[in-house]
Amino acid sequence: MAWLGLLVSCLALPLTLQIILIDPRWRIANIAVGAGGVLPVSIVGIIAFIALLRWLHWGQILAIVALSLSLALSLPYGIVRLVMVEPGRLLVAVAAPLAWALNVAALVFWCRPGIRAYLR
């Protein structure tokens, strides 16, 4: 799970840049969300999952923080984008709930008390 989280956290940065460059209508909003939300979430996620790969128990707390911030950022952004942007609405309608469900599943995984005992 830590490897997958590290991969997703590392891929979030270039994907955000690609979204900013591709969509000219929402460029300012995407830059604001990317710089204000995606960048900090990705950095915290990278640090968290590197810590988890090194078996450091505080990595679990950072993973929970990163996943919570990611959910708090992607939920309203996805809903607003779904309502306000016509092109690509079907893709957002399928991808956003799938991303939310995977994010919640990862959050539940890292919140289990057994993980804490496993990392010590």
Stockholm file with secondary structure:
# STOCKHOLM 1.0

chainA/1-120         MAWLGLLVSCLALPLTLQIILIDPRWRIANIAVGAGGVLPVSIVGIIAFIALLRWLHWGQILAIVALSLSLALSLPYGIVRLVMVEPGRLLVAVAAPLAWALNVAALVFWCRPGIRAYLR
#=GR chainA/1-120 SS CHHHHHHHHHHHHHHHHHHHHHCSTTHHHHHHHIIIIIHHHHHHHHHHHHHHHTTCTHHHHHHHHHHHHHHHHHHHHHHHHHHHCCTTHHHHHHHHHHHHHHHHHHHHHHHCHHHHHHHC
#=GC SS_cons         CHHHHHHHHHHHHHHHHHHHHHCSTTHHHHHHHIIIIIHHHHHHHHHHHHHHHTTCTHHHHHHHHHHHHHHHHHHHHHHHHHHHCCTTHHHHHHHHHHHHHHHHHHHHHHHCHHHHHHHC
//
